[in-house]
Amino acid sequence: MNPTILAAASAEPTRSWLTLARLVDYTGTVLFLGGTAFLAFPWPDGAQERRPKRLLTVAWLLGAAGTVAGLLLTAAWIARAAPQDLTAGTVRAVLDIPFGRAWTARTLLWVLAAVVLVDLLRRGRTAVTSLPWRVGTGAVAFGLVRTSGMTGHAPDLGWWAEAAVLVHLVAVSLWVGGLAVLLTGVLPGRDPDTLRAVVPKYSTLALGSVTALTAAGALLAWRLNGFQVATDYARILLVKLALFGVLLAAGLFSKRWVDRRLATATTVAPFARSVALETVLAVAVLGAAAFLVTASPGR
């Protein structure tokens, strides 16, 4: 059989595993960054609660595992080798190029994120309200977002695309990560005072995040794919946009409920169902994003 065909056949399973690794990486990053921001600003008291701490611990594990797996699988993909055929020499060769160094930096940033997490777990509200913790967490968050953009398609498009990716990832982290803390931490308590204090603040933050996310995403989609609709990249992008549209509709329902009914509501069941739907859709959108980053752009 033709060696080129053999190489392509061995690379396809690697691409599938790499897509899964990117999904795990994205999910962990979004939950960790958005979750820490949620506890630092709208809900510092949540840093004393068990459920948000568990969520952030799981997020860190997902992010760290997804990054390490992504580094190894990217090396295999570049070498057009199956995952089981990956060698130390192949990994070292990838680490010597800028793309590989970005992955290495991202791995080390998760080590620093562990320091942030341990301090939060140990000191709770005192940690998230302190200036040193916020500055340190912000620096780690910036590094994770920046390196995420450097391991995708943006570096091929210049500095403006990398800036758009930065805005895009920060916005999705604040929206979706905060959404997860709201669903798993705030809503289960059903405490009226907490809901009235926290939910409006998050609602305002989410609205700004969605606006920035939409603008940056539209710019990137146009530059990467143009007006093509017949490529695999375009089809995945259309699926992502459809899911995002439904997600946006659920988010608008949630915001309308908060604006009109939160102050007088006797039950938060409709709001909780909407937030749960948003969370599920958000994971689906992250899945589409993982497919996009391993697909060839339309142009």
C-alpha positions in Angstrom: 0.0 0.0 0.0 1.1 3.6 -0.7 3.1 5.0 2.3 1.1 8.2 2.1 -2.2 6.4 2.4 -0.8 4.4 5.4 0.3 7.6 7.1 -3.1 9.2 6.6 -4.9 6.1 7.9 -2.8 6.0 11.1 -3.2 9.8 11.6 -7.0 9.6 11.5 -7.5 7.9 14.9 -4.9 10.3 16.3 -7.1 13.2 15.2 -10.1 11.7 16.9 -8.2 11.3 20.2 -6.8 14.8 19.8 -10.3 16.2 19.3 -11.4 14.5 22.5 -8.3 15.9 24.3 -9.1 19.4 23.1 -12.7 19.1 24.4 -11.4 18.0 27.8 -8.9 20.8 27.8 -11.4 23.4 26.7 -14.0 22.3 29.3 -11.5 22.3 32.1 -10.2 25.7 31.1 -13.6 27.3 30.8 -14.8 25.9 34.1 -11.7 26.8 36.0 -11.3 30.4 34.7 -15.0 31.2 34.8 -15.4 29.5 38.2 -12.6 31.3 39.9 -13.8 34.6 38.4 -17.4 33.9 39.7 -16.1 33.2 43.2 -13.8 36.2 43.2 -16.4 38.8 42.2 -20.2 37.9 42.1 -20.1 35.3 44.9 -17.0 35.4 47.3 -19.1 33.6 49.9 -19.2 30.6 47.6 -15.5 30.0 48.2 -16.7 28.6 51.6 -19.1 26.1 50.0 -18.1 22.5 49.2 -19.8 22.2 45.8 -18.0 25.1 44.0 -14.7 23.8 45.4 -15.4 20.4 44.0 -16.3 21.9 40.6 -13.0 23.8 40.4 -11.0 20.7 41.5 -12.6 18.7 38.7 -12.0 21.6 36.3 -8.3 21.6 37.1 -8.0 17.9 36.6 -9.8 18.1 33.2 -7.6 21.1 32.1 -4.3 19.5 33.2 -5.1 16.1 31.8 -6.5 17.5 28.5 -3.4 19.7 28.0 -0.9 16.9 28.6 -2.9 14.5 26.4 -3.2 17.3 23.8 0.6 17.9 23.8 1.3 14.2 23.2 -1.4 13.7 20.6 -0.4 16.8 18.7 3.1 15.4 18.5 1.7 12.1 17.1 -0.5 14.0 14.7 2.3 16.1 13.4 4.4 13.0 12.9 1.3 11.3 11.2 1.7 8.4 13.7 -0.8 6.4 15.7 -0.9 7.3 19.4 0.7 3.9 20.4 3.6 4.6 18.0 4.6 7.9 19.6 8.2 8.0 20.6 10.2 10.3 23.0 12.2 11.5 20.0 9.0 12.7 18.3 7.8 14.5 21.4 11.2 16.2 21.8 11.1 17.3 18.1 7.7 19.0 18.6 8.9 20.7 21.8 11.6 22.4 19.9 9.2 24.3 17.6 7.1 27.3 18.7 3.9 25.3 18.6 5.4 22.7 21.0 6.7 25.4 23.3 3.2 26.9 23.6 1.9 23.5 24.7 4.8 23.2 27.2 4.1 26.6 28.7 0.4 25.7 28.9 1.3 22.5 30.9 3.4 24.5 33.3 0.6 27.1 33.8 -1.6 24.3 35.0 1.0 23.6 37.7 0.7 27.3 38.8 -3.1 26.9 38.6 -2.8 24.2 41.2 -1.2 26.6 43.6 -4.1 29.0 43.1 -6.6 26.2 43.6 -4.9 24.9 46.8 -4.9 28.4 48.3 -8.6 28.7 47.5 -9.4 25.3 49.0 -7.4 26.2 52.1 -8.5 29.8 52.8 -11.8 30.1 51.0 -13.3 33.5 51.1 -10.2 35.1 52.5 -8.2 33.9 49.4 -10.6 35.0 46.7 -11.1 38.5 48.2 -7.4 39.1 48.6 -5.5 41.2 46.0 -2.5 38.9 45.7 -4.8 35.9 45.0 -6.7 37.8 42.4 -3.6 39.2 40.7 -2.0 35.7 40.7 -5.1 34.0 39.4 -5.5 36.7 36.7 -1.9 36.2 35.5 -2.4 32.4 35.3 -5.8 32.9 33.6 -4.2 35.2 31.0 -1.5 32.7 30.3 -4.0 29.8 29.9 -6.1 31.8 27.5 -3.1 33.1 25.6 -1.6 29.7 25.1 -4.9 28.2 24.1 -5.0 30.6 21.2 -1.4 29.8 20.3 -2.3 26.1 19.8 -5.1 26.7 17.3 -5.5 28.4 13.9 -5.1 32.0 15.1 -1.2 32.3 14.9 -1.5 31.8 11.1 -3.7 34.9 10.8 -1.6 37.5 12.7 -1.8 39.5 15.9 -5.4 40.7 15.4 -6.7 37.2 15.2 -4.9 36.2 18.4 -6.4 39.2 20.1 -9.9 38.2 18.9 -9.3 34.6 20.2 -8.2 36.1 23.5 -11.5 38.1 23.8 -13.5 35.1 22.6 -12.0 32.7 25.2 -12.3 35.1 28.1 -15.9 35.8 27.2 -16.9 32.2 26.9 -15.1 31.3 30.2 -16.9 34.1 32.1 -20.2 33.1 30.7 -20.1 29.3 30.7 -17.8 28.8 33.7 -20.0 31.1 35.7 -23.1 29.3 34.5 -21.7 26.0 35.8 -21.0 27.5 39.3 -24.5 29.0 39.2 -26.0 25.6 38.4 -24.0 23.5 40.8 -23.3 25.9 43.6 -25.9 28.7 43.9 -29.1 27.1 42.7 -29.0 23.9 44.8 -29.0 26.1 48.0 -32.3 27.8 47.0 -31.4 30.6 49.4 -33.4 33.7 48.4 -30.9 36.2 49.7 -28.0 34.6 47.9 -30.0 34.4 44.6 -31.0 38.0 44.8 -27.5 39.1 45.6 -25.6 36.9 43.1 -27.8 36.2 40.1 -28.3 39.9 38.9 -24.5 40.4 39.0 -23.8 37.3 37.0 -26.6 38.2 34.6 -25.0 41.5 33.8 -21.6 39.8 33.4 -23.1 37.2 31.1 -24.7 39.8 28.9 -21.4 41.6 28.4 -19.6 38.3 27.8 -22.1 37.2 25.1 -21.8 40.5 23.3 -18.0 40.2 23.2 -18.2 36.5 22.4 -20.5 37.1 19.4 -18.4 39.9 17.9 -15.1 38.1 18.3 -16.5 34.8 17.1 -18.1 36.4 14.0 -14.8 38.1 13.1 -12.8 34.8 13.4 -15.4 32.7 11.6 -15.4 35.1 8.6 -11.6 35.3 8.4 -11.0 31.5 8.8 -13.8 30.3 6.6 -15.0 33.3 4.5 -18.3 32.5 2.8 -17.6 28.9 2.0 -20.2 26.3 3.0 -19.0 23.1 1.2 -16.0 22.3 3.5 -15.9 20.1 6.6 -14.8 23.2 8.6 -17.9 25.2 7.4 -20.3 22.3 8.2 -18.9 22.0 11.7 -19.0 25.8 12.1 -22.7 25.8 11.1 -23.5 23.2 13.7 -21.7 25.3 16.3 -23.6 28.4 15.3 -26.9 26.5 15.5 -26.1 25.3 19.0 -25.0 28.7 20.0 -28.3 30.2 18.7 -30.3 27.8 20.9 -27.9 28.5 23.8 -28.4 32.2 23.3 -32.2 31.8 23.3 -32.0 29.9 26.6 -29.7 32.6 28.0 -32.2 35.4 27.0 -35.0 33.5 28.7 -32.9 33.2 31.9 -32.1 36.9 31.8 -35.8 37.9 31.2 -36.8 35.7 34.2 -34.1 37.4 36.4 -35.2 40.9 35.4 -38.9 40.3 35.8 -39.5 37.6 38.4 -36.4 37.1 40.6 -37.4 39.7 43.2 -40.9 38.2 43.8 -40.5 34.5 42.7 -41.6 31.8 45.0 -39.9 29.1 43.0 -36.8 29.1 40.9 -37.6 25.9 39.0 -38.1 27.6 35.5 -34.8 29.5 35.9 -33.0 26.3 37.1 -34.2 24.3 34.1 -33.1 27.1 31.7 -29.7 27.2 33.3 -29.3 23.4 33.1 -30.2 23.6 29.4 -27.7 26.3 28.9 -25.0 24.2 30.5 -25.7 21.2 28.4 -25.7 23.3 25.2 -22.5 25.0 26.3 -20.7 21.7 26.5 -22.0 20.8 23.0 -20.7 24.1 21.7 -17.3 23.4 23.3 -17.4 20.0 21.5 -17.9 21.7 18.2 -15.0 24.1 19.0 -12.8 21.1 19.6 -13.7 19.7 16.2 -13.0 23.0 14.6 -9.5 23.4 16.0 -8.5 20.0 14.5 -10.2 20.7 11.1 -8.7 22.6 8.2 -10.2 26.1 7.8 -12.1 27.0 4.7 -9.3 29.3 3.6 
